[in-house]
Amino acid sequence: MNDAPMMTVADLAARLNVSRELVYRMCRSRKWPHSRIGQLYRFNEDHYQAIIATPVLPERKPRTQRERITALLRSTSYTPPTD
């Protein structure tokens, strides 16, 4: 049995240089491996190795109308007309 201490969300976030909110979001969406102890998320070294082996970062949501339109145009096969 592995006697290494489990990492908290804050520990993992610091180790990965990401925000704690990102760690929570990735765990809630089940994209990152983790253990649940009650309502707490905990990570061992195997979880950490799996996370860094397959980085899956969420796309940033568009914040402005211009960003939303640009994202919409990219998601379709739109090509601007040429004159």
Secondary structure as a PSIPRED ss2 file (coil, helix, strand):
# PSIPRED VFORMAT (PSIPRED V4.0)

   1 M C   1.000  0.000  0.000
   2 N C   1.000  0.000  0.000
   3 D C   1.000  0.000  0.000
   4 A C   1.000  0.000  0.000
   5 P C   1.000  0.000  0.000
   6 M C   1.000  0.000  0.000
   7 M E   0.000  0.000  1.000
   8 T C   1.000  0.000  0.000
   9 V H   0.000  1.000  0.000
  10 A H   0.000  1.000  0.000
  11 D H   0.000  1.000  0.000
  12 L H   0.000  1.000  0.000
  13 A H   0.000  1.000  0.000
  14 A H   0.000  1.000  0.000
  15 R H   0.000  1.000  0.000
  16 L H   0.000  1.000  0.000
  17 N C   1.000  0.000  0.000
  18 V C   1.000  0.000  0.000
  19 S C   1.000  0.000  0.000
  20 R H   0.000  1.000  0.000
  21 E H   0.000  1.000  0.000
  22 L H   0.000  1.000  0.000
  23 V H   0.000  1.000  0.000
  24 Y H   0.000  1.000  0.000
  25 R H   0.000  1.000  0.000
  26 M H   0.000  1.000  0.000
  27 C H   0.000  1.000  0.000
  28 R H   0.000  1.000  0.000
  29 S C   1.000  0.000  0.000
  30 R C   1.000  0.000  0.000
  31 K C   1.000  0.000  0.000
  32 W C   1.000  0.000  0.000
  33 P C   1.000  0.000  0.000
  34 H C   1.000  0.000  0.000
  35 S E   0.000  0.000  1.000
  36 R E   0.000  0.000  1.000
  37 I E   0.000  0.000  1.000
  38 G C   1.000  0.000  0.000
  39 Q C   1.000  0.000  0.000
  40 L E   0.000  0.000  1.000
  41 Y E   0.000  0.000  1.000
  42 R E   0.000  0.000  1.000
  43 F E   0.000  0.000  1.000
  44 N C   1.000  0.000  0.000
  45 E H   0.000  1.000  0.000
  46 D H   0.000  1.000  0.000
  47 H H   0.000  1.000  0.000
  48 Y H   0.000  1.000  0.000
  49 Q H   0.000  1.000  0.000
  50 A H   0.000  1.000  0.000
  51 I H   0.000  1.000  0.000
  52 I H   0.000  1.000  0.000
  53 A H   0.000  1.000  0.000
  54 T C   1.000  0.000  0.000
  55 P C   1.000  0.000  0.000
  56 V C   1.000  0.000  0.000
  57 L C   1.000  0.000  0.000
  58 P C   1.000  0.000  0.000
  59 E C   1.000  0.000  0.000
  60 R C   1.000  0.000  0.000
  61 K C   1.000  0.000  0.000
  62 P C   1.000  0.000  0.000
  63 R C   1.000  0.000  0.000
  64 T C   1.000  0.000  0.000
  65 Q H   0.000  1.000  0.000
  66 R H   0.000  1.000  0.000
  67 E H   0.000  1.000  0.000
  68 R H   0.000  1.000  0.000
  69 I H   0.000  1.000  0.000
  70 T H   0.000  1.000  0.000
  71 A H   0.000  1.000  0.000
  72 L H   0.000  1.000  0.000
  73 L H   0.000  1.000  0.000
  74 R H   0.000  1.000  0.000
  75 S H   0.000  1.000  0.000
  76 T C   1.000  0.000  0.000
  77 S C   1.000  0.000  0.000
  78 Y C   1.000  0.000  0.000
  79 T C   1.000  0.000  0.000
  80 P C   1.000  0.000  0.000
  81 P C   1.000  0.000  0.000
  82 T C   1.000  0.000  0.000
  83 D C   1.000  0.000  0.000
